[in-house]
Every structure is written in structure tokens, then in C-alpha cells.
């Protein structure tokens, strides 16, 4: 026997030992989480704990009852829920051959969340299996929408991540609108949405176990061979007699059912289903069955330890700390570290990662070739936007809505005192976000970069809500300090993301995924602060939806002045922004201080976002759609794009604000919610068109 063969045999014999040695820390973590869950604020002795575990009916004191019917069911929910999320993540990642796949990135969790919000609002009597099937329908809708947009070939690349991001934002906007219209259950639904494993008895865990354990067992027994064939590729699987599409649909169907069943019981807990399979592969489990089993076990460990930390922090702060918040807090750094170490999705298929943005903007580049050749061309391009702005202004002045219907006539002085500040706020907030989107788009070199996608808006929102919750600061138009808080949050997030992305030369997909992760983290923190359920938090929720309801003439004037100053500065720096968008080396060769100018432009972008967000609240997609519309309309230079995008953003936000006031008057829908829904639908249509174009060229 050769020395090489002896070495290989020795390595294969030692691999299980190494694998078990690597798994030892996870066993310690599981024991630590279990100990925290059981022992925190529990005065019972070890003997009594074991007796109650075997026979809960022996509970006599309050501590015994709480342990038997509160602590133990919660621990069981964490163990079972972690196994569900880990196994589901491993199943979906093997199905799509994409390590970025999880119930979070596939829209399954967001779809289930939206479905349960709708069911709770309009069918409050729906419980148990009825609620689970509603969540299942929502999860399938999200998964099906993303699969339709990404297509069979796009499930392995960046198209899946981008489509999932847009679908999550769309579902979140619709859910926010429902929450505002049905505010009587805001507190409970936000606590549930933050991911809470607390149980009131054993019925919930029993319900979940009967509906998921048989499915998990069936998947572990029968899915590995199918997954092994699917890993050969579509042509290889078909050559071996596998019906690819029916098998894919059936396995995805079961995975969505598992994820949605857990969401029905405990709410939305992200990152566990994404991280657990990647940890399993890094520890050496490579075969389909070993990945499923190991991911389920690691998921149980992760969620158990996470819930133990949540219980401990809840005891220390004497408040409810949802497990989903701790999962986001712990999962985001792990996820970002994994991204930076492996650059997953970029190394495997770089053309797919950079090609989707080019495909989406192919028609835009054709339109921009016409450019603004003369003043007549500028008028031709801008007249549709000007027409929309004039229409909104006219409707604001002359159309009145009431419980009796709409009527034409000049608005009263009292009505104008309310309407005009709202119109001005919407106009200048939309223009500010659009200008910030242009700056980010050119500075990062990514047409999908925008304040909301990169997490800048989430950072500003978190800072303002945290100041309102813990420092007693106001939110919205009547709080001048909100701008400073929003600026601090915007700068912190923007600086962190760009500093991390610099290690990979600002890879388009990596920047987007980092933004998604950071947004999820700050959204979880915001949900934690809103779970207290006070009336002040309801007003914060209105502000979070991007509403102009508290706009005043003073706040509108401040926002207009801030936009005028910042826009003038943006125009003055347009040449530097153009040089940086061509390339940093090119800009340096022209004598530009790259680092200094980048810092100035980032500060300018953060100021634009902060002024708009602090006054009106977060408004999604305006900073993404408006620059894209500007390019579609023919803007080529930086100045042209700034002008056109600012006007398009103003028109989009003002239109959304007017429609929100009039559609269901006297009730109102926040402008940010409508703008997010319209923007998400528009961008989903662009992604779907891009997928069809790619399919036609193949």
C-alpha cells in the first residue's frame, strides 16, 4: 500500500473524530441554553425539577406550575422550533443549491407573517389549524412569487436574494397598513412578530409536534436520495429518471409547511434556518441526509441557547425580550462574518451576481442613449413628471373627501392649513430620498443601491425610535432633535456597511445582502421597542409607516430649507460624484481626494435621508425607483439624474400621500406604505421582465 493511500485511509478514519470534536462546543452551548431557560428565576431544587419533568401533575406551588406549564413547554418549543428551522433551511439550500436560501430570504416568513396579520385583523376567530393554513398559504405565495421572478436558473444566484428582499419589503408594507387600520391588536401582533417562544401550557407545543415531526421524519427518510439526484443538475437528474419539477415542488411544499407551522406558534425568528446548515457543512457534514440531521440538531442548539439568553435578559431588565430579537442580534454578526469569509454566491457564479442588475437596466441604458441634447429634450422628458405634480396640487386644492363621498370645490382655509404642509412635506421628503438614492447608486457603483436597501433608513429609524423610547424625545415633524438622531443612525449604518463591503471591492450583491442583514437586525430592535404596546408607541408606528399626519408649516419649511441647501451642495459636487462613479483610480488620477470626497458625499447622503426620515418617517423604494425612472426617462449626466430623480421622487411620494388621504376617507393610509407597495410592485415587474428577457435570449 502506498504512503498516499495510507494517509488517505488514516484521514478518513480520523474525520469522524474531528467532526465530533468540532461538535463538542455546540453540545456545551445547548447545555448552557437549557440551563439558562430552566434555572433563571427558578427556586426549585434539582430533584423537584426532575420529578415535575416526569409527572407535571405533581405541581402544587406557583413556581412548580410555572416550571411545568411555562418553562418546560418553552424549552420544548425552542428545541423543536430550532430543529424545524435548521432542517427547513438545509432542505431549501439543497433544493436551490444556494447557501443564502432560508425561510427569511425566500419570503416564506414574511408571507406567513402577512397572512396571520390579515387573519387576525379580519378573521379573529380563526385559530389552530385554520391559522396555520392561512400562514401556509402566505408562505407559499411568497415562495411562489420569488420562484416566478428568479426562475429555475436564478434560484442558485443573486436573483433569489434580490427577489426575496423586494418581496419581504412588499409584504412588510402591506402588513404595516393593516396594523394601522386595525390598531386594536397592535401590541400583541408586534410581540408575536418579534418572535416570542413563551408558552401558556403544553397545547401549543403538542399541536406543533403532531404536525411537523412526521413530516421531518419523512423528509429525513426519503428526501436524501432525491436531493442527491437534484444536486447533479436538472439535466443530470432527468437523465436518471427523476421528474425534477414535481419533486422540487413537493419538497418545497413540505419545507414551507414546516416553516409556516412554526411561525404560527412562535412568530418570525430569522437567521437560525440560514446559519445552521452552513455551520453543518463547515463541520464536515456533506451528504444530503447528514446535512438534514446535523442542521436540525444545530438549529435546536442555536435556538435553545438564543432563548436562554432572551430569558436571562428578560429577568435582568424585568421586561419581555422576544427570542427573535436575540436571534437577530446574534445571527447578524455570524452571517456577516460568514459572508466576508466565504463571499458566498460571488465565487461560484460571478456573472450571475453582476448580470441581473445589467439585465434590469438594459432598457434604461437604451433610453438614456437619447440623453438631454437640448432644452426641448429636457422639457420632453420632464413634462410627464410635471403633469403629475400639477395634478396632485390641483386635487389637493379642489377635491374634497368626506363620509358622503367626493366633491369638487375650493378647499376651505382650515383644510388648506392641514393639506399644504402635508403636500410640501411629501414633496421634499420624496425629493431628498431620491437625491440620496442617486448619490448612493453612483458612489457604490450599484444600480440597486438605495437608502432603504442598504439599511440606512433602518438605522435612522432605529435611532429615532430608541430616542423616543428611552430618552423621551418626540418623533416626526414636531421634534427637531429627531434629525440629529436620524443622522447618527444613518451615518453609523452607512459607514459600517461600506467599510465591510470595501473588503470585497464593493461587490454589488454583497453590498445588498449586507444591507438586508443590517436591516433585519434594526427592524428586530424596533419591533422589541414597539412590543411594549403603549399609546405613544402607536403614534411611533404611524410615523414608521411614513405618514405626514403630523406635518406643520414650520416642519415643512425646515425640510424645504434643508433640501435646498443639500441639493445645492449635491449639484456643486456633481463633477466629483461623476469621477467617482467612473472609478476611484480614475478620480484619483484627476487630482480628486477620493477618501475625503467619499466621506463628504456619504455625509451628504446621510443628511438627506435623516432630514426626510425624521420629518416623515421611513419611506421605502423611493430612493430606488426614482433614480431608475430618471435613467429610463433619458438622464445621463449626474446633474440630469439628480434633477429628474428628485422630481420623480417628489411626484411619487406626493401622489402616494394624496391617495392615502382620499382612498378610504376619513380613514387614511400612510404615504410611505402606499409608496412602498407601488415601488415594490414596480420593481418586481422589472425583475420578472428581466427574467423573461434572459429566458428569451437563451
Secondary structure, DSSP 4 states (H G I P E B T S, - for coil): --HHHHHHHHHHHHHHHHHHHHHHHHHHHHHHHHHHHHHTT----HHHHHHHHH-GGG--SHHHHHIIIIIHHHHHHHHHHHHHHHHHHHHHHHHHT-TT-STTTTTHHHHHHHHHHHHHHH-TT--HHHHHHHHHHHHHHHHHHHHHHHHHHHTTSHHHHHHHHHHHHHHHHHHHHHHHHTGGGHHHHHHHHT-----SSSHHHHHHHHHHHHHHHHIIIIIHHHHHHHTT-HHHHHHTT--HHHHHHHHHHHHHHHHHHHHHHH----SHHHHHHHHHHHTT--SHHHHHHHHHHHHHHHHHHHHHHHHHHHHHHTS---HHHHHHHHHHHHHHHHHHHH-TTTSS-HHHHHHHHHHHTHHHHHHHTT---SHHHHHHHHHHHHHHHHHHHHHHHHEEEETTEEEESPPPHHHHHHHHHHHHHHHHHHHHHHHHHHHHHHHHT-TT--TTTTTHHHHHHHHHHHHHHHS----GGG-THHHHHHHHHHHHHHHHHHHHHGGGT--HHHHHHHHHHHHHHHHHHHHHHHTT--HHHHHHHHHHTT--TT--HHHHHHHHHHHHHHHHHHHHTHHHHHHHHH-HHHHHHTT--HHHHHHHHHHHHHHHHHHHHHHH----SHHHHHHHHHHHHT--SHHHHHHHHHHHHHHHHHHHHHHHHHTTTTS---HHHHHHHHHHHHHHHHHHHHHHHHHHH-
